[in-house]
Amino acid sequence: MTGPGVTGVVGLGTMGLGIAQVFLQAGLAVLATDAAAAARDSARERLAAALEERVAAGRMAAGARDAALARLSIVDGPADMGRAGLVVEAIAEDLTAKTALVAALEDALSPDAVIATNTSSLRVAGIASAALRPGRVLGLHFFNPAPAMRLVELVSHPRSDPAALARARTLAEAAGKTVVAAPDTPGFIVNRVARPFYGEALALLAEGRSASDIDAAMLAAGYRIGPLSLIDLIGADIHLAATRGVYEGLGRHPRHAVFPVLEQAVAEGRLGRKTGRGFLWPQAPGPAPEDAAGIALRIEATLANEAATLLGPAGPGEEGIDTAMRLGMNFPRGPLEGARALGLDRVRETLRRLARAAPAALAARYAVTPELEALE
Ligand SMILES: NC(=O)c1ccc[n+]([C@@H]2O[C@H](COP(=O)([O-])OP(=O)(O)OC[C@H]3O[C@@H](n4cnc5c(N)ncnc54)[C@H](O)[C@@H]3O)[C@@H](O)[C@H]2O)c1
């Protein structure tokens, strides 16, 4: 059988395994592969263990788990995926490897099958450009852990085939995901709009505020985790690479500035959980400071300013951005609905005040974007 009922997953690491689980749980047949024999050989066992956790938690019946595993076929490589109507690639973040894989998949797949990349930082158009049928290559950006995170960003490019986009959306929605259309620009929606959540926390840290005060202020504002504790969890090195990617990719705007306090943490090996020491790790934030609301206002104002840059006729719209940030970052509210609740004038005034107080090199960081200026 060829069609949307059969899916393929290439790359069975953190993301690919989770994506395979998502499809299996949704009742789809999955053809899965990885270049590493060890990853192929262990995939069934790793998926069985992940599903067993759901059974043990009472969220899945044992029979459903068995049926899901029966729908899984581990295959030798992309050449064996001819039956799939959609294949997601979650291999190494390397353009050459991904374009080679797209070529191998095109050899195997039917002409209308969709090839989805889970890339975080490469341009989807770049991956698609080498394809015979670039229109069917699109981005389906899952979040980690894929089975738990509801958001999927659907990334299109100028040559996207609307039928391929519709097929990918339908499939991801059938698998229980909330799909938000995202532009093919660095960081898509979530990893771009979230930059100031971390960046403004680092700016405050550089100004001498304590990591505990900053994170406690955000907890008091309803966020589940503070920005610096989140960097500690992600790893400061991974975070620095993502920050640099957006900074370079978007023309080195001071809004995406890479703060020396972050570079210094990485240089000194203070990476967070994985090295035992980070901005706060192993500690939790203390009590909220007296000016917690001011700290949260500052971070939320910069979030809204960044979010607004994605507004525009062909963009995801306020609702798309807010949904993506609530689901992709577990934020208690989207940045634009947050700004509306605070008052748009107050948010713009906060940014102007920050611009006046900032050192010259950073003043443009706080310039109110034309899109935020235009919101009413
Ligand atoms: N880890 C995350 O939080 C996250 C979130 C969203 C997107 N992504 C993206 O998902 C992709 C995979 O990330 P990951 O964290 O799962 O990586 P990972 O290192 O855990 O897994 C990658 C797997 O791909 C396999 N692989 C590498 N090259 C291959 C090839 N040419 N053909 C077949 N298999 C190959 C590796 O053997 C490995 O098992 C990357 O593009 C990454 O940017 C990662």
The ligand as a Tripos MOL2 file, in Angstrom:
@<TRIPOS>MOLECULE
LIG
   44    48     1     0     0
SMALL
NO_CHARGES

@<TRIPOS>ATOM
      1 N1         17.2150   17.3130   19.6070 N.am      1 LIG1
      2 C1         16.3110   18.2710   19.5110 C.2       1 LIG1
      3 O1         15.8830   18.8600   20.5190 O.2       1 LIG1
      4 C2         15.7540   18.6500   18.1620 C.ar      1 LIG1
      5 C3         14.5310   19.3390   18.1090 C.ar      1 LIG1
      6 C4         13.9750   19.6370   16.8550 C.ar      1 LIG1
      7 C5         14.6680   19.2800   15.6940 C.ar      1 LIG1
      8 N2         15.8640   18.6290   15.7860 N.ar      1 LIG1
      9 C6         16.5090   18.2460   14.5220 C.3       1 LIG1
     10 O2         16.2250   16.8610   14.2850 O.3       1 LIG1
     11 C7         17.3100   16.2370   13.5990 C.3       1 LIG1
     12 C8         17.8220   15.0640   14.4280 C.3       1 LIG1
     13 O3         18.2190   15.5160   15.7020 O.3       1 LIG1
     14 P1         18.4270   14.4990   16.9100 P.3       1 LIG1
     15 O4         18.6080   15.3500   18.1230 O.co2     1 LIG1
     16 O5         17.4010   13.4530   16.8980 O.co2     1 LIG1
     17 O6         19.8450   13.8570   16.5150 O.3       1 LIG1
     18 P2         20.4790   12.4900   17.0340 P.3       1 LIG1
     19 O7         21.9380   12.6740   16.9190 O.co2     1 LIG1
     20 O8         19.8920   12.0740   18.3430 O.co2     1 LIG1
     21 O9         20.0060   11.4010   15.9430 O.3       1 LIG1
     22 C9         20.3780   11.4520   14.6030 C.3       1 LIG1
     23 C10        20.3160   10.0340   14.0440 C.3       1 LIG1
     24 O10        20.4710   10.0970   12.6310 O.3       1 LIG1
     25 C11        21.3470    9.0820   12.2210 C.3       1 LIG1
     26 N3         21.9530    9.5140   10.9750 N.ar      1 LIG1
     27 C12        22.9240   10.4670   10.8060 C.ar      1 LIG1
     28 N4         23.1750   10.6260    9.4960 N.ar      1 LIG1
     29 C13        22.3610    9.7800    8.8160 C.ar      1 LIG1
     30 C14        22.1220    9.5050    7.4520 C.ar      1 LIG1
     31 N5         22.8180   10.1480    6.4970 N.pl3     1 LIG1
     32 N6         21.1850    8.5910    7.1250 N.ar      1 LIG1
     33 C15        20.4830    7.9390    8.0790 C.ar      1 LIG1
     34 N7         20.6530    8.1610    9.4020 N.ar      1 LIG1
     35 C16        21.5850    9.0640    9.7650 C.ar      1 LIG1
     36 C17        22.3240    8.8980   13.3600 C.3       1 LIG1
     37 O11        22.9010    7.5870   13.3180 O.3       1 LIG1
     38 C18        21.4200    9.1300   14.5630 C.3       1 LIG1
     39 O12        20.8690    7.9110   15.0360 O.3       1 LIG1
     40 C19        18.3340   17.3510   13.3470 C.3       1 LIG1
     41 O13        18.1010   17.9060   12.0810 O.3       1 LIG1
     42 C20        18.0140   18.3550   14.4580 C.3       1 LIG1
     43 O14        18.4110   19.6590   14.1120 O.3       1 LIG1
     44 C21        16.4180   18.3030   16.9890 C.ar      1 LIG1
@<TRIPOS>BOND
     1     1     2 1
     2     2     3 2
     3     2     4 1
     4     4     5 ar
     5     4    44 ar
     6     5     6 ar
     7     6     7 ar
     8     7     8 ar
     9     8     9 1
    10     8    44 ar
    11     9    10 1
    12     9    42 1
    13    10    11 1
    14    11    12 1
    15    11    40 1
    16    12    13 1
    17    13    14 1
    18    14    15 2
    19    14    16 1
    20    14    17 1
    21    17    18 1
    22    18    19 2
    23    18    20 1
    24    18    21 1
    25    21    22 1
    26    22    23 1
    27    23    24 1
    28    23    38 1
    29    24    25 1
    30    25    26 1
    31    25    36 1
    32    26    27 ar
    33    26    35 ar
    34    27    28 ar
    35    28    29 ar
    36    29    30 ar
    37    29    35 ar
    38    30    31 1
    39    30    32 ar
    40    32    33 ar
    41    33    34 ar
    42    34    35 ar
    43    36    37 1
    44    36    38 1
    45    38    39 1
    46    40    41 1
    47    40    42 1
    48    42    43 1
@<TRIPOS>SUBSTRUCTURE
     1 LIG1         1 GROUP 0 **** ****
